[in-house]
Amino acid sequence: MHRMDGDRPDCGPVREMIGGARLVAFSEAMHLARETLAFRNRLFRYLVEELGFTAIAIESGLTGGQLLHDYVLGAPSDMATLKA
């Protein structure tokens, strides 16, 4: 079900840029910049929910990566501890 980019209008141009590609790379010009991380998270949701991507790889620190790994595998966790 496509929502026509309603809640993520800034992601709309991505569909045309990607075309039929099955691999997309997103680089962060500045690490830990709030706006960049917020856009990255919206972009990832868009890629999964609207374009059907099934895997995402991110650069992260060891501790954060372990927490996220455990959460994905079903470990109880507070999502606030997983935010970048």
N, C-alpha and C positions, 0 to 999 in steps of 0.2 A: 504494500500500500504506500504510494508516494504522496507526500503532503505538499509537494511543490515548493519545498524549501521554506515553508511558512515561518517556523520558529528559528531558522538559521539562514536568513537572507544573505548573509555574507559568504555562505558556502555555495550559493547558487552557481556562480561561474565555474566552480570546480568540475561540475558534470561535463561541461564542454571542454575544459582543459584536459581532463583525463581521457575522454573518449572511451575506447575499449580497453585501456590499460588495466592490468591486474596487479600492478605494483606501483605504489605511489610513495615518494619520499618527501618529507617535510623537514626543513632545516630551521633551527632556531638561531636567529642572528644574535640574540642576547639571551643567555641562560637566566632563568628565574624571573624574567619579566612577566608581570601579572597578565598583561594584555596578550602576550604571545602564548602563554599557557592556556588562557581562557579560549583563545581561538583554536589552538591545537585540540583541546578537548571537544569543542563543538565540531571541528573538522572530523575527528575520529568517529564521533557519533554519526555524523552525516555519511561517512564512508561505509559504516556498518549498516545503519538503518535504511539509508536511501539507495546506496549503490551496491550493497550485497557483499562487501568485503568481509572476510572471516578471520583475519589475523592482523595483529598490530604488534610491531616491535618498537620499543622506546629505549632511549638512553636514560639510565637512572643509576642512583647510587646502590651499593650492595644492600644496605639495610632496607631502603624503600622497596627495592626489587624483591627482597625476601618476603616482606609483608604483603605485597601485591600477589606474589606467587601463592602464598598460603591462602589468601582470601579467595583467589580464583579457584583453588582446589577445595574450597568449602570451609576453611577455618573461620570460626567466629571472629569478627573484628569490627572495630568502629571505623566507618568510612572516613571520618575526619583525620584519622592517623595516616590514611593513604594518600591524602591530597598533596600535590606538589607544592 
